[in-house]
Amino acid sequence: MAQAFTKAMARNIFYGGTVFFFLVLLALTFQTHREWPELDNRQAINDVVTLGKKVWEDNNCVGCHSLLGEGAYFAPELGNVYTRLGSVEAIKGFIMSRPKEGIPGRRSMPQFNLSEEELTAIAEFLKYVAGINTAGWPPNIKG
Amino acid sequence: MKYQSQKVAKLYFIAAIGLFVGQILFGLIMGMQYVVGDFLFPEIPFNVARMVHTNLLIVWLLFGFMGASYYLVPEEAETELFAPWLAHLMFWVFLAAGAATILAYLLVPYAALAELTMNDLLPTMGREFLEQPTITKIGIVIVVLAFLFNIGMTILKGRKTVVNLVLLMGLTGLAVFFLFAFYNPTNLVMDKYYWWWVVHLWVEGVWELILGSILAFILIKTTGVDREVIEKWLYIIIAMTLITGIVGMGHHYYWIGAPEFWQWWGSIFSALEPIPFFMMTVYAFNMVNKRRRNHPNKAAVLWALGTAVMAFLGAGVWGFLHTLAPVNYYTHGTQITAAHGHMAFYGAYVMIVLGMISYSMPLMRGRELCNSARSQSLEMWSFWLMTISMVFITLFLTAAGILQVYLQRFSDNPMDFMVVQDKIALFYWLREITGVIFLIGLIVYIASFFIGQDEPEATVEPLK
């Protein structure tokens, strides 16, 4: 680097740039919060959905599946599974019917022995997620 | 080694390497489950193996960062560590908490663990990389605060170098942004938005400050280049890191229910994120070329150059590959992400920790400057075995990802997820085989600590 460019200048760019762009992040975050009510499907959140998110987390579903593209890539995307399977009942039926000992040679979802209340809750949670405005993602129904 | 208290780093490095082995073994289990779906089912379901794989990575890198700090901070500050006893105590606390958490993942169903640790009081579990029980998270905070206090007080009472200040800023940021792990609203969009304040602001933000300062320390020590020059580079690199990386976080906000303006902000700023990594590569090679001495620890220099190159490829190039919103629309949540993640973590963080171990471990074990030629030769073999296999793991996952994107999302007749997984199994097999070679590299690496220890130190021709 040229001698005219001193360490003090580099240091000032670091501090100035960091502070400035952190403020930019805060401003964009503020604007994001303002736009969320139109996007994040918050009106669908109720006690059942809240329980559903707890079931989702307590069973580490994200350890195999992705949700809105984030998580593991071992099992199908579930952000749009409500749309793909078509109903709360279909989601519940799928989860309930997983064989305890798996499927020979193939990937299989574990049998989580969820109660009827938990099954409904997780399905309602996934229905809520399917209502989030994700800017048109995923590209198709396959997730 | 100039100060006795630096030696506490040795404990941390030994633990780091031990956990690294565990991480790779569980990586191989997962890789096998990708192709033989019922492998170890239902004893070790995929999600458990993955949790162990990723959490071990995070924990051993933290051990590595802490060890590196305990080694380099006293030397830079020219004073003994503020409280060596605290560093010892926290080591055992962290190791016990980490081991207990990993064992709990393996021995107890996750839902039972959530109940056992009273997750309902403050639900933080069940989110990617933040799977630890809330009590473990609180433990991490305590350990990190005690560590920061120790490092901060050492810096305060000693010489304040740029390397130490940048490291301290990185570590402080690590502690501060981890606090977002405790924020978990039911609103999934808000949950995800702030989850990234831990994950992105760690690995694409403050961790790069830690990387930069450790690399600067190794370069100062091994090349003898004037500290002023290295510090100027360090400042400008981390300036570019945060100028691009903070708003670059927007590349995670395209499809999770955040406003669409993030597609512009995220694409533009994250497209610039490779710049600091490119500068780091140029700088590392420049410093080695302008060296004022030939350091006999060739292995450490190799890791330093290696981390610069591999971080640029893994984080920079493979990150850029899928960072623009129109591309990411198709690649989001596919094996492309996995490919990028593997090479970026290995290049930026695994290699810098191994580089620091390579430089400091011989000194802590009583050598003057470096290991014997035989040990170093083995270590450099392990460097190439692990690095080349990581390149191929990344290439195979990239191939799998491109096919996955095409078959599942792009072609005229998109196929189901599981159908596509079967069709790309060949690449998963190749990845698994390459993973075994990585493990062999790791075994050679560990062997390098035991073989050639009774031989004299390596020497080099003095620089003409």
Chai-1 contact restraints between the chains, C-beta under 6 A:
chainA,res_idxA,chainB,res_idxB,connection_type,confidence,min_distance_angstrom,max_distance_angstrom,comment,restraint_id
A,K7,B,E231,contact,1.0,0.0,6.0,A-B,restraint_1
A,K7,B,K232,contact,1.0,0.0,6.0,A-B,restraint_2
A,A10,B,K232,contact,1.0,0.0,6.0,A-B,restraint_3
A,A10,B,Y235,contact,1.0,0.0,6.0,A-B,restraint_4
A,A10,B,I236,contact,1.0,0.0,6.0,A-B,restraint_5
A,R11,B,Y235,contact,1.0,0.0,6.0,A-B,restraint_6
A,I13,B,A239,contact,1.0,0.0,6.0,A-B,restraint_7
A,F14,B,Y235,contact,1.0,0.0,6.0,A-B,restraint_8
A,F14,B,I238,contact,1.0,0.0,6.0,A-B,restraint_9
A,F14,B,A239,contact,1.0,0.0,6.0,A-B,restraint_10
A,G17,B,A239,contact,1.0,0.0,6.0,A-B,restraint_11
A,G17,B,I243,contact,1.0,0.0,6.0,A-B,restraint_12
A,T18,B,L242,contact,1.0,0.0,6.0,A-B,restraint_13
A,F21,B,I243,contact,1.0,0.0,6.0,A-B,restraint_14
A,F21,B,I246,contact,1.0,0.0,6.0,A-B,restraint_15
A,F21,B,V247,contact,1.0,0.0,6.0,A-B,restraint_16
A,F22,B,I246,contact,1.0,0.0,6.0,A-B,restraint_17
A,V24,B,V247,contact,1.0,0.0,6.0,A-B,restraint_18
A,L25,B,I246,contact,1.0,0.0,6.0,A-B,restraint_19
A,L25,B,V247,contact,1.0,0.0,6.0,A-B,restraint_20
A,T32,B,A258,contact,1.0,0.0,6.0,A-B,restraint_21
A,T32,B,P259,contact,1.0,0.0,6.0,A-B,restraint_22
A,E35,B,P259,contact,1.0,0.0,6.0,A-B,restraint_23
A,L39,B,G257,contact,1.0,0.0,6.0,A-B,restraint_24
A,D40,B,N187,contact,1.0,0.0,6.0,A-B,restraint_25
A,D40,B,V189,contact,1.0,0.0,6.0,A-B,restraint_26
A,D40,B,G257,contact,1.0,0.0,6.0,A-B,restraint_27
A,R42,B,N187,contact,1.0,0.0,6.0,A-B,restraint_28
A,I45,B,T186,contact,1.0,0.0,6.0,A-B,restraint_29
A,T50,B,T186,contact,1.0,0.0,6.0,A-B,restraint_30
A,K53,B,T186,contact,1.0,0.0,6.0,A-B,restraint_31
A,E57,B,M125,contact,1.0,0.0,6.0,A-B,restraint_32
A,E57,B,G126,contact,1.0,0.0,6.0,A-B,restraint_33
A,D58,B,A111,contact,1.0,0.0,6.0,A-B,restraint_34
A,D58,B,A114,contact,1.0,0.0,6.0,A-B,restraint_35
A,D58,B,G126,contact,1.0,0.0,6.0,A-B,restraint_36
A,N59,B,A111,contact,1.0,0.0,6.0,A-B,restraint_37
A,N60,B,N47,contact,1.0,0.0,6.0,A-B,restraint_38
A,N60,B,Y110,contact,1.0,0.0,6.0,A-B,restraint_39
A,N60,B,G126,contact,1.0,0.0,6.0,A-B,restraint_40
A,V62,B,E128,contact,1.0,0.0,6.0,A-B,restraint_41
A,G63,B,N47,contact,1.0,0.0,6.0,A-B,restraint_42
A,G63,B,R50,contact,1.0,0.0,6.0,A-B,restraint_43
A,G63,B,M51,contact,1.0,0.0,6.0,A-B,restraint_44
A,C64,B,F46,contact,1.0,0.0,6.0,A-B,restraint_45
A,C64,B,N47,contact,1.0,0.0,6.0,A-B,restraint_46
A,S66,B,G333,contact,1.0,0.0,6.0,A-B,restraint_47
A,L68,B,I256,contact,1.0,0.0,6.0,A-B,restraint_48
A,G69,B,W255,contact,1.0,0.0,6.0,A-B,restraint_49
A,G69,B,H332,contact,1.0,0.0,6.0,A-B,restraint_50
A,G69,B,G333,contact,1.0,0.0,6.0,A-B,restraint_51
A,G71,B,E128,contact,1.0,0.0,6.0,A-B,restraint_52
A,A72,B,R50,contact,1.0,0.0,6.0,A-B,restraint_53
A,Y73,B,A338,contact,1.0,0.0,6.0,A-B,restraint_54
A,F74,B,F46,contact,1.0,0.0,6.0,A-B,restraint_55
A,P76,B,F417,contact,1.0,0.0,6.0,A-B,restraint_56
A,G102,B,D38,contact,1.0,0.0,6.0,A-B,restraint_57
A,G102,B,F41,contact,1.0,0.0,6.0,A-B,restraint_58
A,G102,B,P42,contact,1.0,0.0,6.0,A-B,restraint_59
A,P104,B,D38,contact,1.0,0.0,6.0,A-B,restraint_60
A,G105,B,D38,contact,1.0,0.0,6.0,A-B,restraint_61
A,R106,B,G37,contact,1.0,0.0,6.0,A-B,restraint_62
A,R107,B,G37,contact,1.0,0.0,6.0,A-B,restraint_63
A,P110,B,P42,contact,1.0,0.0,6.0,A-B,restraint_64
A,P110,B,P45,contact,1.0,0.0,6.0,A-B,restraint_65
A,V129,B,L188,contact,1.0,0.0,6.0,A-B,restraint_66
A,I132,B,G257,contact,1.0,0.0,6.0,A-B,restraint_67
A,N133,B,G257,contact,1.0,0.0,6.0,A-B,restraint_68
A,T134,B,W255,contact,1.0,0.0,6.0,A-B,restraint_69
A,T134,B,G257,contact,1.0,0.0,6.0,A-B,restraint_70
A,A135,B,W255,contact,1.0,0.0,6.0,A-B,restraint_71
A,A135,B,E260,contact,1.0,0.0,6.0,A-B,restraint_72
A,W137,B,W255,contact,1.0,0.0,6.0,A-B,restraint_73
A,P139,B,R409,contact,1.0,0.0,6.0,A-B,restraint_74
A,N140,B,P414,contact,1.0,0.0,6.0,A-B,restraint_75
A,K142,B,Q408,contact,1.0,0.0,6.0,A-B,restraint_76
A,K142,B,P414,contact,1.0,0.0,6.0,A-B,restraint_77
A,K142,B,D416,contact,1.0,0.0,6.0,A-B,restraint_78
